[in-house]
Amino acid sequence: MPKKVDDNKKNMEICKKFCGPCPTFKPNKLNEVEPHMLFCARGASVKPKKEIKESGCNCFNCGVFKNYDLKGGYFCIYGKEGKK
């Protein structure tokens, strides 16, 4: 069962390595709107879903994803629960 992701510096450093080059994150400029990254802890981007094009997800290889037994993906769009 997925665990609640801690919003801390360690997880942010891990997240940067995966969100930075993410094919959905970068082209949609999700770093320019809240919560900027670590979406699995903070929730979905405030950018409207209809304005975000799904182009691939790096979450599945992320250490945070693995450490917290997360499911789904595309946390930037779908929030803490991820894409179902």
Summary of the structure (lengths in Angstrom):
residues: 84
radius of gyration: 11.2
end to end distance: 14.4
largest distance: 31.5
contacts: 245
relative contact order: 0.24
helix: 43%
strand: 0%
